[in-house]
């Protein structure tokens, strides 16, 4: 059965790369609680380059960084250093400066007002603070433009000091919440976020090929980001790299890593917080992180686009109720791929996607490097990959 699964998954990767307009290169892996049962790579690190995509290719993992910052926050909660219902300005005073956008005047200048209540740590964990990304929100983009606020990918503190699109707690809006959480971790630990992760996450999980600041060894294996034009043409963007070193370790999107390293993180969740070199979280904390945390009646859904070169509009598993855990999207019903209700997933801007199924002890990661997000070829490849894993594993159990 293992060989049949390998052949099926190899075929999906191969087709995804070699079909017309295919993905330049893909690394995909699937794991159970003990280790990876599939590892595959096809294509090239960069179109027009002879270097093949390899299992140890390094990628910008963008928002798949978020869950790692969430773990660092929950470690503080475990230690009693912070509480989820704490007011965030207790730790990062600058967050109190954020105002709620109340439209624009006749000269396109933003009008703002004070929020009805303070932002809590919980709001930041759940994306209910009111912050949005400029590429998912026309209003945020318009506000940033009017106020001269730098893009989020500038890896700067100034880039997250933007505006609230609604009052805290009123809705789920995806944005730079987790970057603020990274600042809270730094305030509590007295160190850069990358150093905290190295000590408290990477070391117990045996991870080395992961960092905010690329090492020379990682840079030598770096896969290039690619742009897909509206006509489908792909162009490599080898110079498109987050600032090195970054002004700020961006807890929401700043890490570079190999897919293999991320699998160790997924396995930690499948093993209730335990890593090969020590425990990362208590089992009850992993349970807490896996539950829906949103207020009653609030769900997490799809997104629009305000910068089409960075993201297409879209939604994961449309038609299925989705909520938000700490810090993952949670499907409240079984998905068409076979992922059971109560599982976790999320993604990264460069078309990276993962899932964590604690019920069956299964997880996977699909890594590519293409903009805009929700690529018409790479994302369906992930869906096919996940579906094949569930199909073959259910057959093997049957």
N, C-alpha and C positions, 0 to 999 in steps of 0.2 A: 504493500500500500504506500510505503514511503517513497518508493521509486515512481509510482504512478503520480503521486502528488508532486514530486519534483519535476516530472515531465510536464504536467499541466501548468505549473507555475512558470517554469522556464519558457514554455510556449507563450504565455501571456506577456512576459517581459519582452521576449523576442519580437512578438507582433507589435507591441506598443512602440518599440524603437524603430522597427524596419518598415512599418506601414507608411503610406504616403503622409507626409507632414508629421512623422513620428517624433516622439520624445528623443532629444539628443542622447541622453543616457539615464539609466535608472539603476538604483540599488534598492532591493526589497528583501525584507526578512520577516520571518514569522517564528514565534517562540511559544513554548509551554512553560510550566513553572521551573523546569530543570535546565533548559537551554534552547537555543535556536534549532528548530527542526527543518528550517529552510533558509538558505542564503543564496541570493542570485544577483547578478549584475550584467547589464548588456549596454552596448553603445560606447560613447566617448565622453570624456570629461568636458570637451569643448569641440563643437563642430569646426572642421577645418584643421584639427589637431590630430596627431597620431596617437596621443595617449588614450588608452582604453579606460573606460569606467571600471574601477576595481572595488572590491568589497571595502577597502580601507580609504576610498576617496572621501575627502572632507567637503562638507557642504555648509552653506549658511542655512541654519535650521529655523530661523525667524521665530514665529510664535509657538513653535514646539518648545521653546525656552520657558514659556509661561509656567507650565506645571512644575518645573524645577524650582522656580522662585516660590511657587505656592508651597512646596515642601519645606523650604527654608523658613517660611512664615509659620507653618504649622509646628515646626521644631521649637520656635519661640513660644508658641501657645502651649505646647507640652511642658516647657520649662517654667511656665507661669510668668514669663517676662512681658508678654502682651496678652490681650484678650480680643476676640473677634469683634465684640461690640464696643471696643474702645474708639473714641473719637480720633481720627487719623492725625489731626493737627497737633495732638499730644506728642507725636514723634516727628512729624514733618510739618513745621509751622507754615511753610509756604502754601500748603494745600488750601489753607483758609482764604487765600486770595482769589480762588477760582469763583467766578460768578456764573449765573445762569443766563444763557443767551435769550433775549426777549425780542428778537427780530432785528431788522436793519432800518436805518432812517433813509430819507430821500436821497442822500449822498452816499448810500451803501456803507455807512459806518454802523458798527454793531451797537445795539442797545442791550444793556445787561441789568440784572438785579441780583440781590443777595439770594442764596438758596434758602429754602424753608427750614432746612435743618443741616447739621454738620455731616460731612462724609465720615463713615466709619471704616474700620479695617475690613469688616464684613462686606460693605459696599464694593470695596476695591477687589476683594477676592471673587465677587460674583458679577462684576461688570454692571453694577446698578448705581454707580456714583454719578453717572450722567456724561462721562467723557466719551468722545468718539475719535476715530482715526480720520485724518483728512482725506484718505482715499475711499472711505466708506460713507462720508457725510459731506454733502454740498455746503451745509451751514458751517461745519468746522473748517473746511477749506477756505470759505469766504472770510471767516473770522481771522484765521491765521494770515491770510493775504493782507487784510486790512491792518492787522497789528504787527506785521513783520515777524511772525513767529516761525522759527525754522522747521523744516520737515522732521518728522519723527525719526527718519533714518540718518539724521545727523548725529545720533547718539549723544545728545546734549540735554542737560537739565532744562534749558529754555524750551525745548521741543515739547515737553509734557505740561508746561504751564499755559494751558490753553483755556477753553471755555467748557462749561457744562451745558449739554443740550437739553437737559431736563433736571428736575429736582432729584436729589439722592433718594433712591428707593422706588422711584416711580415706574421704572422700566428697565429692561436689559438692553444695554447699548455697549457694543464691543469697542474698546478703546485702550488708551495707555494706562489703565488702572494698575496693571501689574508692575509697570516701571516705578510707580509711586511705592508699591510694596517693597521693591528692591531697595529703595531709599530707607524704608523703615528697618529692613534687615540690616543695612549698613549702619544706621543710627544705633541700633541695639548691640550689634557685634563690634562696632568700632573698626571695621575693615571694609574694603571693597567687596562687592557682592561676589565677584569671581573668586576671591580668597575664601570667603565663607563657603561657597559651593565646593571648592576644592577640598576643604577640610571635612565638611559635614555631609557631603553628598557623593562627590566623585571618589574620594578615598575609600569609604566603606563599600562602594559599588565596583571598585577596581577600574575606574574610568580614567584614561589619560589623554585620549585624542579628542578633547573637548575644552573650549576656552573662549572667552570674549576677545582675547588678543591672540591672533594666530602665531604659533611658533613657526620656526623655519621648516621643521619637519612637516607640520600640518599644511603650510603654504605650498610645499612642493607637491602635495597631493590634492590641491584644491580644484574642485569642479567649477567651471565658469557658469555664471547665470546667463540665460539666453532670453532674448525678447522675441515674442511671437507677434508679428504684425497682423493686422485685420485680415490680410489675404492668406494668412497661415505661414508666411515665410519666417524662418528662424534665423536670428543673428546672434552670435556669441557676444557677450559683454564682459570680457576678461578683466576690465578695470573697475567694474562695479563691485566694490568691496566696502563693507561698513568701515568707518574710520578706525585706523589702526595706529596707535592704541586708541580706544574710544575715550572721549572725555568722561563718559559715565557708562558703567556696566548696565546695559538696558535689560532689566529683568523680564521685559515683555517680548524681546525679539533678538537679543544680541549675540547669542552663542553660535559658534562654529563647531561641528562635530562630525564623526562618522556615524552611519546608521547603526553599526555594531555597538557603539557606545550607548546609543539611545535605547537599544534593546535591553541593556542591563537595567536601565531605569524602569522600563515597562515591566521587567521581571520582578523588580522590587515591589511593585504594586500587586502583582500576581501572588507574591509570597508574603503578603500582609506586612510589608515594611522591612523585611529582612533582606540583607545583602550578603555577598560572599565574604566580606571582611568586617561584618558588624551590622547591627540594626540601625536603620535610618529613621524609622517612625514606629510608634507603637501600633499594634494591630487595630486598636480601636480608633486611632487617628486615621488610618487608611480607610476604615469603614466610614468615618465622618467625611473624609474628602470625597468619597464616592457617592454620597447622598445628594439629592437635590437641595440646594440652599435658597432658592428663589422664594420671594414672598408669594402667597396664594394668588393665583390668577396670572402670574408673570411667567412667561416662557422665553426661551431663546430660539431664534429663528434664522432667517436668511439675511442677506445684505444687498445693498445697492452699490453702485460705484460712482465716484466723483472724479477719479483719475483712471480712465480706462487702460492706460499703459501699465498700471500696477495691479488692477483687479477687474475681473469680470463680475457682474452681479451673479448671485447664486444662493443656494441653500443645500445643506447636507440632508439627505433623507427627507425630501419634501413630502408633506402629507402625514408625517409621523410626529407626534408630540415630543418636543425636546425641551429639556430644562438645563440648569447649569449647576455643576458641582464645584468643588474647590481644587483645581481650576480647569475643568474639562466640560465639554458638552456631554450631556447624558441623554440617551434615547429612552423614552418611557414606554416604548412599544418595540417589539422585534423589528429589525430592519429587513429589507429584501435580501440582503447578503447572507442573513442567518445569524447576525449578531443579536444576542438576546436583550430584552428590555433590562434597563439598569446598567448597561455597559457604558464605557467612557470613550471619547474620541476627541481629537482636535487636529490642527493642521498648521502649516507655515506658509507664508506668502509665496515662496518659490515653488509651490506645488509639492509640498511634503505633507503626508497624511498618516495618522496612526490610530490604532484602536487598542483598548484594554478591556478584556472580557474576564472579569474576576470569577464569574460563575463557572465557566468552563476552563479557566486557567490558560487562556489563549490571548496573544496579542500580536500585532504586526505593525510594520512601518514601511511606507513607500516613499522613497526619496528621489526627487528630481530637482532641477534648477532652471525653472522657466518663469518668466513674467509675461502676461499678467496671471494673477491667481485664478484658480478654478479653470485651468487649461482644458481645452476641449478634447485633448488626447490623453494627457497625463492623469487627470482625475478619473475618467472612466476606466483607465488601467488599474488604478487603486481599487475601484469597486469590483472589477473582475477578479483581482488578486484576492481580496478578502472573501468574496463569494466562493472561489475555488477552495480556499483553506477550509471554510465551513462545510462545503459539500463533501470533500474528501475525508475530513475528520469524522463527520457524522456517519459516513459509509464504513469507516474503519471501526467505529464503535458498534455499528450495527452488525 
